[in-house]
Amino acid sequence: MAAFSSLTDRLSNAFKHLKSKGKLSEADIDGTIREIRRALLDADVALDVVRSFTGRIRERALGTEVSQALNPAQQVVKIVNEELTAVLGAGVDRPLNFAKNPPTIIMLAGLQGAGKTTLAGKLGYWLKDSGHTPLLVAADLQRPNAVTQLQVVGERAGVPVYAPEKGVQSDGGEAVASPGLTTGDPVKVARDAVALAKQKLYDTVIIDTAGRLGVDEELMKQARDIRDAVQPNEILFVIDAMIGQDAVQTAKAFDEGVDFTGVVLSKLDGDARGGAALSVASVTGKPILFASTGEGLKDFEVFHPDRMASRILDMGDILTLIEQAQKQFDEEEARKAAIKISDGSFGLDDFLDQLQQVRKLGPMKNLLGMIPGMAAHRKELEQFDEREIDRTEAIIRSMTPAERRDPSIIDGSRRARIAYGSGVTVSQVNALLQRFEQAAKMMKRMSNKAGAGMPGFSGPAMGGGKGKGKGKKGKKKSKSGNPMKREAEEKALRDKLAGKSSNGKSSGGSAFAKKPQNPALPAGLQDMMGDAGELPPNFGGGLSGLLH
């Protein structure tokens, strides 16, 4: 995430000099902790949080768990990861608290400009996508056009909006009301919305309240009145991740004012230092429930302290990547693509389908950023042009179905026609075909020779499982002089690779059989992932390299 990029780089540099040492002295640990302290202070983390954080790390790093470790440097990183997870809210993280008897009432509160209205739409979209029936409530009657904005956001999200009052409106772009003026009664709006939700059977009510300052007692009293009138199940404090050290005082003021139950971080895609996230949970003891990572409705995710700590330490976030893939990808289509890879029939039309599935996950930069070790390639990620994917799709769509199935038939005249039809040069078409040919060979080699150290592949045909000692013997038997018998054996092998035995039943030991740990992923991504969901360090370069 952009908000933590600087902190990630600083922490990575702090661990660099430890990797070459087999034994750590007290001076080595003190030097590392000094760099960690500077990195956190530079990221605008609250001073009290930094002191307690580095104190716990030093105490543990000088203990027996590091001195007796086989790899002391990795043990120090593990300690930092655990303590960073604790700072981000380990032990207090929990799911959204839904009411036993609907509707569940969620009230949003926060500073002016923190992004509450946009976040109300994202939360409504997320709840709708999860099978709920949310209702957005426009209770911000102070900010000019706040009600109109919520209506627009609700329409985009496909979520109904209850807005009986228009609030302060502007005419021709100029506010017609003085600052601080409120029209209508927001308490009545909230109370009527809950009654409507019970009548119309909406199971979730999201109340968007007016932005306020921590020192604004009048508006804070209005928030308390709304809270007392509707008795919300959740009061979410929306805080801008770019706020810095002032996050602590602001969070304390809102905690005393409305007694919020959870925190939502907004604008994590900004270029700020991200200190708010490392301060709020630790100071208030309230969990961070959600994080907003962009401007789109889908740029919204559940906050997991352990995963966020892994991202900050450049250890990746494979679990989130898997969860997102599980929502988007069709497992049956992925299995069919895997079969085509194994028998060498994977064509450009199949690659186009896989590319479109990957794009459903969001921007390629975010996807590659979840892979461990990608902080070292941040410059390449920042320079990555998403339009390159559009150009790749245009080239493939300019081909005939026969050309997509068998790129080897594309001669010089065909390449010129494809280049003209897609608006690119012939050299760009040549480059794509060359990269695809190399990638197809690599994927076929990975699927056919997966027993040579590739994780996630097993079964007698792949050199694993009970038939491991019979691998060579089985390979000799496959070279039958009878063409029909040999064809049948090769088909049985392909079926085994596809997760089926010769009688059509699942073998359970194939590389492409359904694994409970992993969802249906695109073939290229599925092939590279092991049972535990790990990715090789060069995965990002290979995926982006195919598009450049």
C-alpha positions in Angstrom: 0.0 0.0 0.0 1.2 3.5 -0.9 0.7 4.8 2.6 3.3 2.4 4.0 5.8 2.3 1.1 8.3 4.6 2.9 8.0 2.7 6.2 8.5 -0.6 4.3 11.7 0.6 2.7 13.1 1.9 6.0 12.3 -1.3 7.9 13.8 -3.4 5.1 17.0 -1.5 5.2 17.1 -1.9 9.0 17.2 -5.7 8.6 19.7 -5.8 5.8 22.9 -5.8 7.8 21.5 -8.6 10.0 21.2 -11.2 7.3 24.9 -11.8 6.9 25.6 -12.4 10.6 25.4 -15.9 12.2 25.3 -14.4 15.7 23.9 -11.1 16.8 25.6 -8.9 19.5 23.9 -6.4 21.7 25.3 -3.7 19.5 23.7 -5.2 16.4 20.3 -5.4 18.0 20.6 -1.8 19.4 21.5 -0.5 15.9 18.5 -2.3 14.3 16.1 -1.0 17.0 17.5 2.5 16.4 16.7 2.3 12.7 13.2 0.9 13.5 12.6 3.8 15.9 13.6 6.3 13.2 11.5 4.6 10.6 8.4 4.7 12.9 8.9 8.3 13.9 9.4 9.3 10.3 6.1 7.6 9.5 4.3 9.9 12.1 3.6 7.1 14.6 2.8 8.4 18.0 5.8 8.7 20.3 4.3 6.6 23.1 3.5 3.8 20.7 7.1 3.9 19.3 8.6 3.7 22.8 6.6 0.8 24.0 7.0 -1.0 20.6 10.8 -0.7 20.4 11.0 -1.5 24.1 9.2 -4.8 23.7 11.3 -5.7 20.7 14.6 -5.0 22.5 13.5 -7.1 25.5 12.7 -10.1 23.3 15.6 -9.7 20.9 18.1 -9.8 23.8 16.4 -13.0 25.2 17.0 -16.6 24.6 14.6 -16.9 21.6 17.2 -15.0 19.5 20.4 -16.1 21.0 19.5 -19.8 20.6 17.9 -19.5 17.2 19.5 -21.2 14.2 19.0 -18.0 12.2 19.0 -15.0 14.6 18.3 -12.4 11.8 15.0 -14.2 10.8 14.1 -14.5 14.5 14.4 -10.7 14.9 12.2 -10.2 11.9 9.7 -12.6 13.4 9.7 -10.7 16.6 9.1 -7.4 14.8 6.3 -9.0 12.8 4.6 -10.2 16.0 4.9 -6.9 17.8 3.8 -4.9 14.8 0.7 -7.2 14.6 0.0 -6.5 18.2 0.3 -2.7 17.6 -2.2 -3.0 14.7 -4.7 -4.7 16.9 -4.0 -8.4 17.4 -6.4 -9.8 19.9 -9.0 -7.1 19.4 -9.7 -7.7 15.8 -13.1 -9.1 15.1 -15.8 -9.3 12.4 -18.6 -6.8 12.1 -21.1 -7.1 14.9 -24.5 -8.0 13.4 -27.7 -7.7 15.3 -29.5 -10.9 16.3 -32.7 -9.3 15.2 -32.4 -7.2 12.1 -31.8 -4.5 11.2 -28.2 -4.0 12.1 -27.5 -0.3 12.6 -24.1 1.1 11.7 -23.3 4.7 12.4 -20.4 6.5 10.8 -18.6 9.3 12.6 -15.4 11.2 11.9 -13.6 14.4 11.0 -14.7 16.6 8.1 -13.2 15.4 4.9 -12.3 11.9 6.2 -14.3 10.2 3.5 -17.4 9.0 5.4 -19.9 9.5 2.5 -17.8 7.6 0.0 -17.1 4.9 2.6 -20.8 4.5 3.3 -21.2 3.6 -0.4 -18.3 1.2 -0.3 -19.6 -0.5 2.9 -23.1 -0.8 1.4 -21.6 -2.4 -1.8 -19.6 -4.8 0.3 -22.6 -5.8 2.4 -24.7 -6.2 -0.7 -22.0 -8.4 -2.3 -22.0 -10.5 0.9 -25.8 -11.2 0.7 -27.2 -8.4 2.9 -29.8 -5.8 2.0 -28.4 -2.5 3.2 -30.0 0.9 3.3 -28.0 4.1 3.3 -29.2 7.0 5.4 -28.4 10.7 4.5 -28.1 12.2 8.0 -25.4 14.7 7.0 -27.6 17.8 6.6 -24.8 20.3 7.2 -22.2 19.9 4.4 -23.3 21.4 1.1 -24.6 18.7 -1.3 -23.7 15.9 1.1 -27.1 14.3 0.6 -26.8 14.5 -3.2 -23.4 12.9 -3.0 -24.7 10.0 -1.0 -27.5 9.5 -3.5 -25.0 9.4 -6.4 -22.7 7.0 -4.5 -25.7 4.8 -3.5 -26.8 4.6 -7.2 -23.4 3.5 -8.3 -23.3 0.9 -5.6 -26.8 -0.3 -6.3 -27.9 0.4 -2.7 -31.1 2.4 -1.9 -30.7 5.7 -0.1 -33.2 7.2 2.5 -33.0 11.0 2.1 -36.2 12.7 3.2 -34.2 16.0 3.8 -32.1 17.7 1.1 -29.8 19.4 3.6 -27.7 22.3 2.6 -27.6 22.6 -1.2 -25.5 24.8 -3.5 -26.7 26.8 -6.4 -24.4 27.2 -9.4 -21.5 25.9 -7.4 -21.7 28.4 -4.6 -23.0 27.5 -1.1 -26.2 29.3 -0.3 -25.9 28.7 3.4 -23.3 29.9 5.9 -20.8 27.4 7.3 -22.0 25.3 10.2 -25.7 25.7 9.3 -27.8 22.5 9.5 -31.2 22.2 7.8 -33.6 19.6 9.0 -33.3 17.3 12.0 -30.7 14.5 11.5 -31.9 12.7 14.6 -35.4 12.4 13.2 -34.0 11.2 9.9 -32.0 8.4 11.6 -34.9 7.4 13.7 -37.3 7.3 10.7 -34.8 5.3 8.7 -34.7 2.5 11.2 -38.5 2.3 11.2 -38.5 2.2 7.4 -35.8 -0.6 7.5 -38.0 -2.7 9.8 -41.0 -2.1 7.6 -39.2 -2.8 4.2 -37.1 -5.7 5.7 -33.7 -4.1 5.1 -31.2 -6.0 7.3 -28.6 -3.3 7.6 -28.8 0.5 8.1 -25.8 2.7 7.4 -26.1 6.2 8.8 -23.9 8.9 7.3 -23.5 11.7 9.8 -22.1 15.2 9.5 -18.3 15.6 9.8 -17.2 17.3 12.9 -14.1 18.4 14.8 -12.9 16.8 18.0 -13.3 20.1 19.8 -16.7 20.9 18.3 -18.9 20.0 21.3 -22.2 21.1 19.6 -21.8 18.7 16.7 -20.4 16.0 19.0 -23.6 16.3 21.0 -25.6 15.9 17.8 -23.7 12.6 17.2 -24.5 11.4 20.7 -28.2 12.3 20.1 -28.3 10.2 17.0 -26.5 7.4 18.9 -29.0 7.5 21.7 -32.0 7.7 19.4 -31.2 4.6 17.3 -28.9 2.6 19.6 -26.5 1.4 16.8 -24.8 -2.0 16.9 -21.6 -0.4 15.5 -20.3 3.1 15.7 -17.4 3.2 13.2 -14.9 6.0 13.5 -13.6 6.9 10.0 -10.1 8.3 10.1 -7.9 9.5 7.3 -4.7 7.5 7.1 -2.9 10.7 6.1 -3.6 12.5 9.4 -0.3 11.6 11.0 0.4 12.0 14.8 -2.8 14.0 15.3 -4.7 10.7 14.9 -4.1 9.9 18.5 -5.8 13.1 19.9 -8.6 12.9 17.4 -9.3 9.3 18.2 -9.3 10.0 21.9 -11.7 12.9 21.4 -14.2 10.8 19.4 -13.9 7.9 21.8 -14.9 10.2 24.7 -17.5 11.9 22.6 -19.4 9.0 20.9 -17.7 5.9 22.3 -17.1 4.3 18.9 -16.8 0.6 18.6 -14.5 0.2 15.6 -12.2 2.1 13.3 -12.2 2.4 9.5 -9.0 3.6 7.7 -9.6 5.6 4.6 -7.2 6.8 1.9 -4.6 4.1 2.4 -3.8 4.5 -1.3 -2.4 8.0 -0.6 1.3 8.9 -0.4 1.1 9.9 3.3 3.2 8.2 6.0 0.5 5.9 7.4 1.3 6.6 11.1 -2.4 6.7 12.0 -2.9 3.0 11.4 0.0 2.2 13.7 -1.3 4.5 16.5 -5.1 4.4 16.7 -5.7 0.7 17.6 -2.9 0.7 20.1 -4.0 3.9 21.9 -7.8 3.4 21.9 -7.9 -0.4 22.2 -10.6 -0.4 19.5 -10.3 -2.7 16.5 -9.6 -1.5 13.0 -12.4 -3.3 11.1 -12.0 -2.1 7.5 -9.6 -0.3 5.2 -10.3 1.8 2.1 -7.6 1.3 -0.5 -8.7 3.4 -3.4 -11.5 5.5 -5.0 -13.5 2.6 -6.6 -16.4 0.9 -4.8 -14.4 -2.4 -4.7 -11.3 -0.7 -3.2 -12.5 -1.8 0.3 -11.4 -4.7 2.4 -11.6 -6.2 5.8 -8.6 -5.2 8.0 -6.4 -8.1 9.3 -3.6 -6.9 11.6 -1.4 -9.9 10.8 -1.7 -9.4 7.1 -1.1 -5.7 7.3 2.0 -6.3 9.3 3.2 -8.7 6.7 2.7 -6.1 4.0 4.5 -3.5 5.9 7.5 -5.8 6.4 7.4 -6.7 2.7 6.4 -10.3 3.4 3.4 -10.1 1.1 -0.3 -10.9 1.7 -1.0 -14.1 -0.1 -4.1 -14.9 1.9 -5.9 -11.8 0.8 -4.8 -12.5 -2.8 -6.3 -16.0 -2.5 -9.5 -14.7 -1.0 -10.0 -12.2 -3.8 -9.2 -14.8 -6.4 -11.7 -17.2 -4.9 -14.5 -14.6 -5.3 -13.6 -13.9 -9.0 -12.4 -17.0 -10.6 -14.3 -20.0 -12.1 -12.6 -23.1 -10.9 -13.9 -25.2 -13.7 -12.5 -22.8 -16.3 -9.2 -22.7 -14.5 -9.0 -26.5 -14.5 -9.8 -26.6 -18.3 -7.0 -24.1 -18.9 -4.6 -26.3 -16.8 -5.4 -29.3 -19.0 -4.6 -27.2 -22.1 -1.3 -26.2 -20.6 -0.4 -29.7 -19.9 -1.1 -31.0 -23.4 0.3 -28.0 -25.2 -3.0 -26.6 -26.6 -3.1 -23.4 -24.5 -3.7 -20.7 -27.1 -3.9 -16.9 -27.1 -7.7 -17.0 -26.7 -7.2 -19.0 -23.4 -4.5 -16.5 -22.3 -7.0 -13.6 -23.0 -9.6 -15.3 -20.8 -7.0 -15.7 -18.0 -5.9 -12.1 -18.4 -9.5 -10.9 -18.0 -9.9 -13.0 -14.9 -6.8 -11.5 -13.4 -8.1 -8.0 -14.2 -11.1 -8.7 -12.0 -8.9 -8.6 -9.0 -8.2 -4.9 -9.6 -5.2 -2.9 -10.7 -2.2 -5.1 -11.6 0.0 -2.9 -9.3 -2.1 -3.9 -6.3 -2.1 -7.6 -7.3 1.7 -7.7 -7.7 2.2 -5.7 -4.5 0.7 -8.6 -2.5 3.5 -10.9 -3.5 6.4 -11.2 -1.0 9.6 -9.3 -1.8 8.0 -6.9 -4.3 9.1 -3.8 -2.4 12.5 -4.2 -4.1 10.7 -3.8 -7.4 8.6 -0.8 -6.4 10.1 1.4 -9.2 9.1 -1.1 -11.8 5.6 -1.4 -10.3 5.2 2.4 -10.3 6.3 2.5 -13.9 3.9 -0.3 -14.9 1.4 1.0 -17.4 -2.1 -0.5 -17.0 -2.8 0.5 -20.6 -0.3 -2.1 -21.7 -2.9 -4.8 -20.8 -5.4 -3.0 -23.0 -2.9 -3.0 -25.9 -2.3 -6.7 -25.3 -6.0 -7.4 -25.4 -6.4 -5.3 -28.6 -3.6 -7.3 -30.3 -5.2 -10.6 -29.4 -8.7 -9.5 -30.4 -7.4 -8.4 -33.8 -6.5 -12.0 -34.6 -8.8 -14.6 -36.1 -10.0 -17.6 -34.0 -7.6 -19.8 -35.9 -4.7 -17.5 -35.2 -5.5 -17.4 -31.5 -5.6 -21.2 -31.3 -2.4 -21.7 -33.3 -0.1 -18.6 -33.3 2.4 -20.5 -35.4 0.4 -19.7 -38.5 0.8 -16.0 -38.1 3.2 -15.0 -40.9 4.4 -11.5 -41.9 1.3 -10.4 -43.7 -0.9 -11.5 -40.9 1.2 -9.7 -38.4 0.9 -6.5 -40.4 -2.9 -6.9 -40.5 -3.0 -7.5 -36.8 -0.8 -4.5 -36.0 -3.0 -2.3 -38.2 -6.2 -3.6 -36.6 -5.0 -3.1 -33.1 -3.3 0.3 -33.6 0.2 -0.9 -32.7 3.4 -1.6 -34.5 4.4 -4.9 -36.1 7.4 -5.1 -33.6 4.9 -4.9 -30.7 2.9 -7.8 -32.2 6.2 -9.8 -32.7 7.2 -9.1 -29.1 3.9 -10.4 -27.7 4.0 -13.6 -29.8 7.6 -14.2 -28.7 6.8 -13.7 -25.0 3.7 -15.9 -25.3 5.7 -18.7 -26.9 8.3 -18.5 -24.2 5.6 -18.4 -21.4 3.7 -21.3 -23.0 6.8 -23.5 -23.0 7.6 -22.5 -19.4 4.1 -23.4 -18.2 4.0 -26.7 -20.1 7.4 -27.6 -18.6 6.2 -26.7 -15.1 3.1 -28.9 -15.5 4.9 -31.8 -17.1 8.0 -31.8 -14.9 6.4 -30.5 -11.7 8.0 -33.3 -9.7 11.4 -31.5 -10.0 11.0 -29.3 -6.9 7.7 -27.5 -7.7 5.4 -27.3 -4.7 1.9 -28.5 -4.8 2.4 -31.3 -7.2 2.0 -34.9 -6.1 0.8 -38.3 -7.2 2.6 -41.3 -8.8 2.7 -39.7 -12.2 4.4 -36.6 -10.8 7.1 -38.4 -8.8 5.4 -38.0 -5.4 3.2 -40.0 -3.1 3.3 -43.8 -2.7 4.5 -44.3 -6.3 7.6 -42.2 -5.9 9.9 -45.2 -6.1 8.1 -46.5 -9.2 8.4 -43.3 -11.2 11.1 -44.5 -13.6 9.5 -47.8 -14.1 6.2 -46.2 -14.9 7.8 -43.9 -17.4 9.4 -46.8 -19.3 6.0 -48.5 -19.5 4.5 -45.4 -21.1 6.7 -45.9 -24.2 4.6 -48.6 -25.7 5.2 -49.7 -29.3 1.4 -50.0 -29.7 0.1 -46.6 -31.0 -3.4 -47.1 -29.6 -2.1 -48.3 -26.2 0.3 -45.4 -26.0 -2.4 -42.9 -26.9 -4.6 -44.4 -24.1 -1.7 -44.2 -21.6 -1.1 -40.6 -22.6 -4.8 -39.7 -22.2 -4.8 -41.4 -18.8 -1.8 -39.2 -17.8 -3.6 -36.1 -19.0 -6.7 -37.0 -17.0 -4.6 -37.6 -13.9 -3.0 -34.1 -14.4 -6.6 -32.7 -14.6 -7.5 -34.3 -11.3 -9.3 -37.3 -12.8 -8.5 -41.0 -12.8 -9.1 -43.2 -15.9 -12.6 -44.1 -14.7 -13.6 -40.4 -14.5 -13.4 -40.1 -10.7 -11.2 -37.6 -8.9 -7.8 -39.0 -8.1 -7.2 -36.4 -5.3 -3.5 -36.4 -5.9 -3.2 -34.3 -9.0 -1.7 -30.9 -9.2 -4.9 -29.6 -10.7 -7.3 -31.3 -8.3 -9.3 -29.1 -6.0 -7.3 -28.2 -2.9 -9.1 -27.0 0.1 -6.4 -24.4 0.9 -6.5 -22.7 -2.5 -9.4 -21.3 -4.6 -9.8 -21.6 -8.4 -7.0 -19.4 -9.7 -5.9 -18.6 -13.3 -3.9 -21.5 -14.6 -0.6 -19.6 -14.5 -1.1 -18.5 -11.0 -2.5 -21.9 -9.8 0.5 -23.7 -11.3 2.9 -21.5 -9.4 1.2 -21.9 -6.0 1.8 -24.6 -3.5 -0.6 -26.2 -1.0 0.2 -23.6 1.5 -0.5 -20.8 -0.9 3.0 -19.6 -1.4 4.3 -18.0 -4.6 7.9 -18.0 -6.0 9.7 -14.7 -5.7 10.0 -14.3 -9.5 6.2 -14.7 -10.1 5.6 -11.0 -10.3 8.3 -10.4 -12.8 7.1 -13.2 -15.0 3.5 -12.1 -15.0 4.3 -8.4 -15.8 7.1 -9.4 -18.2 4.5 -11.1 -20.4 2.7 -7.8 -20.8 5.7 -5.6 -21.6 
